[in-house]
């Protein structure tokens, strides 16, 4: 695409810039370059004045200009908004030269033009009517269907009036683009969409459309294209990191999961996904690829370290874990999963054993583990009441020692031994419901002490 002096003759543009083509550079705005925006709208649908301004921005700011065609349109037609007469508008915008003054025209009786001349539209002076319509069409890009913007005048009447006044509205694609990028219009559209979702009737109409496979595929392709733009990803991550978004998302998530139908539906879909061997293989490959990136590994480590330092996060995780382990079904499933993973998988056990040997031959690993080992021992030494309960409870399970020894050696338990093992821990959790929380707090306290190499040990925690 090229703008030259032969097809662009407005005096306020610099000739040296008018002849430059729109470069195929990635000028980012919500993941779209100027070229992408122009292709979407259609070059023939965009006013030449706006195209000329695009060339100026490319020449001056280069590929990092973070603006949209909507922004440029507002900038180009902003002087029109300040005009107080049609004569002044024609001086600034020569393309309006043929626009007629409504007050000087002759209209048939009872037509819109005639009624305006008779002051039947409140707040609209016949002398300013043509300028009023120019501002609505060119600056605000108001739809001819919007009776609210045009004082209640119907579209058919506006079309006839504009033909008489020589006011040429924008092409439909361009006008739609401007409206879709207008923040006020988007807010109104969002409010209407929200009202639909809030009603059962509206929701029943929207869900089939959103669940259409073709629509899902189209939305996925659009998002994948946007994610390739670093600027878009940066903005998206910044927005998702705000406290406002997190608060709103948390509230909406809680409301959704409080619905038993929603919870069951999502759970069934997740289970169905993970029972698909091909899906599992893709996810494994994806995570392997991610963890080969040093940047990703460092980001995950930093994120987890920050989470562990947040008392509120640790408390929430502890509460979730405690509640889960109080559920016999969850405990049985988890125990069975661990059994399948470790006891029934000798190859994995051997692999982990070799990895452990390798780690303990690493001086840095040993040095990092020493405070944790010492902290666990110190924490356990403080829990005399728990030791007494375990000792007394063990008297009711004569075979417990052998069972625990088999677990330590990674040997498979019989069904009877598994039941005994589970019963023991169920009874222990009833007698010591806060054991996990107390032990974790003590370990953290002693780890901090050993890492800091304090002269005096911390005070005992009751």
Beta strands, then each sheet from edge to edge (+ up, - down):
end
